[in-house]
């Protein structure tokens, strides 16, 4: 494996991540880019298959890829930027790994900035390990896009007219923060040991799982919390708790899937758990389910009838080896 070091102080092979990616594209075989502590400016596109991007600080917070583009921004042509041109970092290649770093979009709350993607992943076999993905509305996009937009021009961006291909992603021990629909898209994504932190009212998941695909989002041993909850471990809200609710998710498209297994769910989650986004027909086709979840927000007593508790007999179907087998060869 070829190693490329990026250090903004000048002691590495490169000063910028973009230069290192250009060099990695010419490497013979797998490449690893080591990012030394510092702040790196987006927009960055990773188009090199099989590359690893690793932060070299003591914690993921020491190495930050940052941007602040927002959907409501008016461009030179008089049109809004739109959701899919706001990303800070875009992964547009298979087999990419990010580890021990932070990707953020600092455009601000969804109410003022609109959608603002931190990480856009459109590559099969993506692995995010011990990373932080920070934003507000639409923090993490797990491609593919749905087949067509609801509003004309809604998909303006780098993959608007590209063929839709299935993606399988693995997020391991990651911290993901946001507000409205802050994890969204059509990939099959397995989240293990991750923390989902709401920083404003809204919806955590907005899956657009393609019709006929067996997996959408699968969360195992994850934690669902909110920035306004006590840091002491108690679920008592602080004075800054918003009055509007947080839901576990809603269907961006009618076949959206999200399954939570053995997760901790704190008190910020609305008793209904899930919302249908006003799509009555989607109640017949979505899969929103849980098994063995704990915490003050985990009760399913007030969940709508179209959401479910997963039967124990179905658990083997949601094992990591099953969900990720098509790319990671874990079987």
C-alpha positions in Angstrom: 0.0 0.0 0.0 1.3 3.5 -0.9 1.2 6.0 1.9 0.7 9.7 1.3 1.0 12.2 4.2 -0.9 15.5 4.2 0.2 18.0 6.8 -0.8 21.7 6.7 2.4 22.6 8.6 4.5 21.5 5.6 6.1 18.5 7.1 4.2 15.9 5.0 4.3 14.9 1.4 1.5 17.4 0.6 -0.1 20.5 2.0 -3.6 19.9 0.7 -5.9 16.9 0.5 -6.7 17.6 -3.1 -3.0 17.3 -4.1 -2.7 14.0 -2.2 -5.8 12.6 -4.0 -4.4 13.5 -7.4 -1.2 11.6 -6.5 -3.2 8.6 -5.2 -5.0 8.4 -8.5 -1.6 7.6 -10.1 -0.6 5.0 -7.5 0.0 1.4 -8.4 -2.4 -0.5 -6.1 -4.2 0.6 -2.9 -3.3 3.9 -1.3 -3.7 5.4 2.1 -3.8 9.2 2.7 -2.8 10.1 6.3 -4.2 13.5 7.3 -2.3 15.1 10.1 -4.2 17.2 12.7 -5.7 20.4 11.3 -8.6 21.8 9.3 -9.0 21.0 5.7 -11.4 22.9 3.4 -14.1 21.2 1.2 -15.5 20.7 -1.4 -13.5 17.5 -1.9 -14.4 14.6 -4.2 -12.8 11.2 -3.7 -12.9 9.4 -7.0 -10.1 6.9 -6.4 -11.3 3.3 -5.8 -10.1 1.5 -2.7 -8.5 4.5 -1.0 -8.3 5.0 2.8 -8.4 8.4 4.3 -7.3 8.4 7.9 -7.0 11.1 10.5 -3.7 11.0 12.5 -4.8 12.9 15.6 -5.5 11.6 19.1 -9.3 11.9 18.4 -11.5 12.3 15.3 -12.0 15.9 16.4 -8.4 16.7 15.7 -8.7 16.2 11.9 -11.6 18.2 10.3 -12.7 18.5 6.7 -15.1 21.4 6.8 -17.5 23.3 4.5 -20.5 25.6 4.8 -22.5 25.4 1.6 -26.2 25.5 1.9 -29.2 24.7 -0.3 -30.8 28.1 0.0 -27.7 29.9 -1.3 -28.4 31.8 -4.5 -25.8 31.2 -7.2 -24.7 33.5 -10.0 -27.4 32.1 -12.3 -30.0 33.3 -9.9 -31.0 29.7 -8.8 -30.6 28.1 -5.4 -27.7 25.8 -4.9 -30.0 22.9 -4.0 -29.3 20.0 -1.7 -26.9 17.9 -3.7 -24.4 20.6 -4.4 -23.8 21.4 -0.8 -21.6 18.5 0.2 -18.3 19.1 2.1 -16.9 15.7 1.1 -18.1 13.4 -1.6 -17.1 9.7 -2.0 -17.7 8.8 -5.6 -15.8 5.5 -5.9 -16.1 1.9 -4.5 -14.2 0.5 -1.6 -13.4 3.8 0.1 -12.6 3.9 3.9 -12.7 7.0 6.1 -11.3 6.6 9.6 -10.7 8.7 12.7 -11.7 12.1 11.3 -14.5 14.6 11.2 -16.5 15.8 8.2 -18.7 18.8 8.9 -21.0 21.3 7.2 -21.3 24.4 9.3 -24.0 26.2 7.2 -26.3 26.2 10.2 -29.8 25.1 11.2 -32.1 23.8 8.6 -34.6 26.6 9.2 -32.1 29.2 8.0 -29.7 27.3 5.8 -31.9 24.5 4.4 -30.2 21.3 3.4 -26.5 21.2 3.9 -24.7 17.8 3.4 -21.5 17.1 5.2 -20.8 13.7 3.6 -22.2 12.4 0.3 -21.4 8.7 -0.2 -22.0 7.3 -3.7 -19.7 4.3 -3.7 -20.4 0.6 -2.9 -18.4 -0.9 -0.1 -17.9 2.3 1.8 -16.6 2.0 5.4 -16.7 4.8 7.9 -14.8 3.9 11.1 -14.6 6.0 14.3 -15.6 9.2 12.4 -17.8 12.2 13.2 -20.2 13.5 10.6 -21.7 16.9 11.7 -24.4 19.1 10.3 -28.0 20.0 10.7 -30.4 19.2 7.9 -29.3 16.3 5.6 -25.9 15.7 7.3 -25.2 12.3 5.7 -26.5 11.2 2.3 -26.2 7.5 1.5 -26.7 7.3 -2.2 -28.3 6.2 -4.6 -30.8 8.9 -5.3 -34.3 7.8 -6.0 -35.1 7.2 -9.7 -36.7 10.6 -10.1 -37.3 13.8 -8.2 -40.7 14.9 -7.0 -40.0 18.6 -7.8 -38.3 19.5 -11.1 -34.7 20.3 -10.5 -34.7 18.7 -7.1 -31.7 16.5 -7.9 -29.4 19.1 -9.5 -25.9 18.1 -8.6 -23.0 15.8 -9.6 -25.1 12.6 -10.0 -28.4 14.0 -11.2 -28.3 12.1 -14.5 -26.1 9.2 -13.5 -27.3 5.6 -13.4 -28.7 4.6 -10.0 -26.6 1.8 -8.6 -27.1 0.0 -5.3 -24.7 0.9 -2.5 -23.8 -1.0 0.7 -22.2 1.0 3.5 -20.7 0.1 6.9 -20.6 2.7 9.6 -18.7 1.6 12.7 -18.4 3.5 16.0 -19.3 6.8 14.3 -20.9 9.9 15.7 -23.5 11.4 13.5 -25.2 14.7 14.4 -28.0 16.7 12.8 -31.6 17.8 12.8 -34.0 17.2 9.9 -33.6 13.9 7.9 -29.9 13.9 8.9 -29.3 10.4 7.6 -31.1 9.9 4.2 -30.9 8.0 0.9 -31.3 4.7 -0.8 -28.2 2.7 0.3 -28.2 -0.5 2.4 -26.3 0.8 5.4 -25.3 -1.1 8.6 -24.6 1.2 11.6 -22.8 -0.6 14.4 -22.0 1.1 17.8 -22.9 4.5 16.3 -24.3 7.6 18.1 -27.1 9.6 16.4 -27.3 13.0 18.1 -30.2 15.3 17.3 -29.3 19.0 17.6 -32.7 20.4 16.6 -36.2 19.0 16.2 -36.8 16.8 13.2 -36.3 13.3 11.9 -33.2 11.1 12.2 -33.7 8.8 9.2 -35.3 9.5 5.8 -34.7 6.3 3.8 -35.5 5.9 0.1 -34.8 2.2 -0.1 -35.4 1.0 -3.7 -38.4 -1.2 -4.2 -37.4 -4.9 -3.9 -34.1 -4.2 -2.0 -34.0 -6.3 1.2 -32.1 -3.9 3.4 -32.3 -0.2 4.1 -30.8 1.1 7.3 -29.9 -1.4 10.0 -28.7 -0.1 13.4 -27.3 -2.5 16.0 -26.0 -1.4 19.4 -26.4 2.2 18.6 -27.3 5.2 20.8 -30.0 7.8 20.0 -29.6 11.0 22.0 -29.9 14.8 21.7 -27.6 17.8 22.3 -29.9 19.3 24.9 -30.1 16.3 27.1 -28.0 16.3 30.3 -24.4 15.3 29.8 -24.4 13.4 33.1 -26.0 10.4 31.6 -29.5 11.3 32.9 -32.3 11.7 30.4 -33.6 14.9 32.0 -33.7 17.7 29.5 -31.8 20.9 30.0 -33.4 24.4 29.8 -32.6 24.5 26.1 -34.9 21.6 25.1 -37.0 22.4 22.1 -40.8 22.1 22.2 -41.1 20.4 18.8 -40.5 16.6 18.7 -37.8 14.4 17.2 -38.9 11.3 15.4 -36.8 8.2 14.5 -37.6 8.7 10.9 -40.0 9.1 8.0 -40.0 7.6 4.5 -38.4 9.8 1.8 -39.8 7.2 -0.6 -42.5 4.6 -0.2 -40.3 1.5 0.4 -38.0 3.0 3.0 -36.6 0.6 5.5 -35.0 1.2 9.0 -34.5 -1.5 11.6 -33.1 -0.9 15.1 -31.7 -3.8 17.1 -30.5 -3.6 20.7 -30.2 0.2 20.6 -30.5 2.8 23.4 -33.1 5.4 22.7 -33.3 8.5 24.9 -36.2 10.6 26.0 -36.1 13.1 23.1 -37.9 10.7 20.8 -41.7 11.3 20.3 -43.8 8.5 21.7 -45.0 7.7 18.2 -41.5 7.0 17.1 -42.1 7.3 13.4 -44.0 9.6 11.0 -45.5 8.8 7.6 -44.6 12.2 6.1 -48.3 12.5 5.0 -47.9 9.5 2.7 -50.8 7.2 3.7 -50.0 4.7 1.0 -46.4 4.3 2.3 -47.8 2.7 5.4 -48.4 -0.4 3.4 -44.8 -0.6 2.0 -42.3 0.8 4.5 -40.5 -1.3 7.1 -39.8 0.5 10.4 -39.1 -2.0 13.1 -37.1 -2.6 16.3 -36.0 -5.5 18.5 -34.6 -5.3 22.1 -34.2 -1.6 22.3 -33.9 0.1 25.7 -34.0 3.6 27.2 -36.7 6.1 28.0 -37.7 6.7 24.4 -37.8 3.0 23.4 -41.4 2.1 24.2 -43.4 0.9 21.2 -46.7 1.3 23.0 -47.7 4.4 21.1 -46.1 3.5 17.8 -48.5 3.5 14.8 -49.8 0.2 13.7 -47.8 0.2 10.5 -44.6 0.1 12.5 -43.5 -3.1 14.2 -41.5 -5.1 16.7 -39.2 -7.4 14.9 -39.8 -11.1 15.6 -36.8 -12.9 17.1 -36.8 -15.4 14.3 -36.0 -12.6 11.9 -32.8 -11.5 13.7 -30.4 -13.7 11.6 -31.5 -11.9 8.5 -30.2 -8.7 9.9 -26.8 -10.0 11.1 -23.9 -7.9 9.9 -22.5 -10.7 7.7 -25.9 -10.9 5.9 -26.4 -7.2 5.3 -22.8 -6.6 4.2 -22.0 -9.8 2.4 -22.4 -8.4 -1.2 -19.3 -6.3 -0.9 -17.3 -7.0 2.2 -17.2 -10.8 1.7 -17.8 -11.4 5.4 -19.6 -14.7 4.8 
